[in-house]
Amino acid sequence: MATIRRILAVVAMAGMASLALAADPKPSGNWRIAFDHRSDVDGTIVFRIAPINAAPIDVEVKVPANTSENNVAELTSAAIKASVGSENYRVGVDDGEDVVIKKRGKTKNFVVTMVSTSLTGLEIKIGRN
């Protein structure tokens, strides 16, 4: 019985992994990164801004332990602004704990993903706005 449960668990995890791979986000001109809770430890988050037909931009955000969601949003907004500039993107904090990234003018649509994080305790959600 335990062996069957293990097999079912492995099959379920494999199915979720394939769903995640199949659910590549579609490019958009407007993205939101939402933070919830606090970071438990010192760490980093790496986000990738990937414009259509252009080189992706990786943005590293260093986050101290016990940083609130609002402060993580401020750190993230500042790091993204420093990496992408203001000519093609408008980056800001919305509602305290959300970072909004919008294209300007004729800038191509783009995808925002989280490449990695070493933080615990902090919930991060990324979606098209």
Phi, psi and omega per residue, in radians:
M1 nan -0.732 3.129
A2 -1.131 -0.639 3.130
T3 -1.121 -0.714 3.121
I4 -1.107 -0.736 3.114
R5 -1.073 -0.731 3.119
R6 -1.098 -0.757 3.131
I7 -1.089 -0.790 3.123
L8 -1.086 -0.679 3.126
A9 -1.132 -0.746 3.124
V10 -1.123 -0.776 3.129
V11 -1.090 -0.739 3.127
A12 -1.107 -0.748 3.123
M13 -1.140 -0.696 3.117
A14 -1.120 -0.695 3.103
G15 -1.124 -0.727 3.108
M16 -1.149 -0.676 3.130
A17 -1.122 -0.731 -3.140
S18 -1.207 -0.595 3.057
L19 -1.114 -0.734 3.137
A20 -1.106 -0.705 3.128
L21 -1.200 -0.625 -3.118
A22 -1.307 -0.325 -3.062
A23 -1.678 0.775 3.075
D24 -1.023 2.353 -3.124
P25 -1.187 2.567 3.077
K26 -1.490 2.514 3.107
P27 -1.061 2.599 3.127
S28 -2.595 2.889 3.080
G29 -1.696 0.075 -3.028
N30 -2.638 2.045 -3.100
W31 -2.206 2.698 3.104
R32 -2.297 2.303 3.014
I33 -1.959 2.066 -3.097
A34 -1.897 2.346 3.126
F35 -1.992 2.539 3.091
D36 -2.495 2.461 3.125
H37 1.382 -2.766 -3.094
R38 -2.187 2.735 3.026
S39 -1.354 2.362 3.116
D40 -1.442 -0.501 -3.012
V41 -2.382 2.858 2.949
D42 -1.139 2.471 3.101
G43 -3.086 -2.969 -3.139
T44 -2.342 2.708 2.988
I45 -2.152 2.380 3.048
V46 -2.037 2.086 3.070
F47 -1.831 2.630 3.073
R48 -2.090 2.185 3.031
I49 -1.797 2.010 -3.036
A50 -2.125 1.643 3.083
P51 -1.199 2.635 3.084
I52 -1.068 2.315 3.075
N53 0.984 0.596 3.072
A54 -2.531 2.856 -3.134
A55 -1.180 2.366 3.088
P56 -1.200 2.682 3.124
I57 -2.029 2.075 3.075
D58 -1.609 2.335 -3.097
V59 -2.132 2.086 3.124
E60 -1.729 2.282 3.121
V61 -2.051 2.077 3.092
K62 -1.575 2.254 -3.051
V63 -2.211 2.099 3.071
P64 -1.246 2.768 3.072
A65 -1.029 2.577 3.067
N66 1.132 0.489 3.099
T67 -1.501 2.305 -3.110
S68 -1.278 2.833 3.129
E69 -0.997 -0.692 3.136
N70 -1.143 -0.727 3.128
N71 -1.224 -0.609 3.058
V72 -1.112 -0.702 3.104
A73 -1.076 -0.736 3.113
E74 -1.110 -0.788 3.122
L75 -1.073 -0.736 -3.125
T76 -1.160 -0.801 3.127
S77 -1.020 -0.810 -3.139
A78 -1.097 -0.733 -3.127
A79 -1.166 -0.715 3.132
I80 -1.179 -0.772 3.104
K81 -0.994 -0.766 -3.129
A82 -1.136 -0.539 -3.084
S83 -1.495 -0.651 -3.046
V84 -1.800 -0.248 -3.106
G85 1.299 -3.079 -3.083
S86 -1.974 -0.034 -3.116
E87 -1.210 -0.746 -3.056
N88 -1.832 -0.278 -3.064
Y89 -2.380 2.549 2.979
R90 -1.911 2.145 -3.082
V91 -2.164 2.317 3.116
G92 -2.804 2.982 3.109
V93 -1.698 2.360 3.128
D94 -2.189 2.347 3.071
D95 1.053 0.411 3.069
G96 1.446 -0.808 -3.019
E97 -2.014 0.149 -3.141
D98 -2.047 2.502 3.008
V99 -1.919 2.256 3.123
V100 -1.970 2.312 3.121
I101 -2.132 2.101 -3.137
K102 -2.189 2.483 3.075
K103 -1.311 2.700 3.065
R104 -1.965 2.521 3.019
G105 0.936 -2.250 -3.070
K106 -1.613 0.272 3.094
T107 -1.015 2.423 3.138
K108 -1.171 2.654 3.001
N109 -1.031 2.834 -3.042
F110 -2.613 2.955 3.110
V111 -2.115 2.420 3.048
V112 -1.984 2.223 3.092
T113 -2.364 2.802 3.017
M114 -1.731 2.071 -3.119
V115 -1.366 -0.760 -3.120
S116 -2.831 2.837 2.995
T117 -2.675 2.512 3.059
S118 -1.936 0.174 -3.101
L119 -1.526 2.643 2.961
T120 -2.181 2.703 3.104
G121 1.583 -0.444 -3.098
L122 -1.683 2.211 3.093
E123 -1.663 2.333 -3.094
I124 -2.236 2.191 3.096
K125 -2.196 2.359 3.127
I126 -2.133 2.334 3.111
G127 -2.747 2.820 3.055
R128 -1.228 2.482 -3.075
N129 -1.676 nan nan
